[in-house]
Amino acid sequence: MRNPILCFIERSDLFCFFYLEKKKFLYGTAGFRGEASMLESTVFKAGIMAALRSLKTGLVVGLMITASHNPVSDNGVKIADPSGGMMTQDWEPFADSLALAPDPEHLVELIVQFAKKENIPFGGTQSAEILLGRDTRPSGEVLLEAAKKGIDAIIGSVAINMGILTTPQLHWMVRRRNMEMKASEFDYFALLSTSYRSLVDLIPAKTLTGTPDVKLTVDAANGVGGEKIKELSKLLTGLEIEVRNSGKVGEGTLNEKVGADYVQKEKFAPLGFGPRDVGTRCVSLDGDADRLVYFRVLPTDGRSVDLVDGDKILSLFALFIKEQLTILNKENGNESSEFPVKLGIVQTAYANGASTEYLKQLGLDVVFTPTGVKYLHEKALEYDIGIYFEANGHGTILFSEAFMPRLESKSAELSSVTPGSEQQKAVLRLLAVSTLINQAVGDALSGLLLVEAILQYLGWSIERWSELYRDLPSRQLKVSVADRNAIVTTNAETTVLKPSGLQELINYETAKYPKGRSFIRPSGTEDVIRVYAEASTQEGADSLAQAVAQHVDCFLGMIPPVKQ
Ligand code: G16
């Protein structure tokens, strides 16, 4: 019998994908992720999900094939909601149930039941449109075809292949399509470069004497960001970008001892960087260019780096935005609150304690969520301007829908009443930030341009920026366990609920170290438990992390902990 919702009932695809299924995955921190050769069937199901999401909302949805910072042998799939953000968390249990469906009959039953519960319209005028993107992983092409088949299986769905993109580009395109704005890759590059130019043109003449070096060296993790940043840099003036680890044949392997994840965790220069880079401002992207961390190679050994991580990027952004709001609220040199703005900062437990202290000293409202940009993004939306960053370099600045018209009308008012005033320039700077920085998701390319514009505005070198505060020494380890879901946490992942007794041991170890802090959490992108420790000395942080990792291992481990 033909099912009114599904085309595939009459076709062999569904059975074929189930036949191929070697492992079942769960929708984790950033979608389904794992060894690429095991993923075809899961990606096919993600295609079905994306089509249903588009039918339900009547809007364009995105589907990205990427495993971001994971090794090249892995891949993954995530769905972008019509807003351009991550797929609503309400649908994650459905994603998991599809992924776990034991056979084709159950899968069809699940879809039919869910469609009924969610009132998903089929067969009428409503059609689904899904933008597909993939990074440069060799397995991407096959998985993209699997996603297309999943989309084709739902009546009234159309898949549009946008080609090889960074993850943030696809999210940006989805958002713009739903806002009925120009959304091609060219439009993306054009908007970023013109917004960057507007910000740089608004730099007061006095700071230009202290302008930082125009040269920036980029480590593109041998991922998709390499070619994209080369394209973007053709439209930029006043910034000399050299790209290394760009992904060209012979340059190295994706994410192998290169990229933001490696530099942030190891605090070593990526391959291709060394003593010749001492004195230069360097930045590392991750494999799909949704994260960035800055660094400078230290002269001591030409290999260690002074890391300027997501926390410091966040601090720089917060400082700049706060300064513009202060200028805006200054009347004839005096403080006023004529234009009140709710500014909020969102971090996770991985944020270095020194960064949180610094942000609080600036008088900012700092809140915490569990790891995963989907949580941080949602929290940041509660503010007029919400700035969120994970220490690993994933973050952005959100300008709320309600706030943008206020900012625009303030700009119009000032341009007619006090054109050329400092207040008007501050508003123009905020408007330029709102178009430069990706409103859908963290984006290494737009984040990098904002950092560069702010450093020029402040007349700061990377050393000056790094001195904002001194990081507390920290260490991250990962422990391979039989079942990472055996760990259950609460309080934004800072307290272990299960297995019972483990949190008490973490507390006991932590108490031995001045400024000690430690937590554990199951990774949502790898089969491991992550361990984080902080203390007043590096030796203290290292030994606290080791002690906690050993307790995790005793409770549920398989293999000794490794540095991550
Ligand atoms: C993804 C998420 C990030 C998260 C990271 C690590 O990043 O988008 O929010 O911090 O995974 O997650 P976990 O510690 O759970 O493995 P990406 O850049 O890999 O997509």
Residues whose N, C-alpha, C, O or C-beta is under 5 A from the ligand:
A	BS01	G16	T29 A30 A67 S68 H69 T371 G372 V373 E390 P522 S523 G524 T525 E526
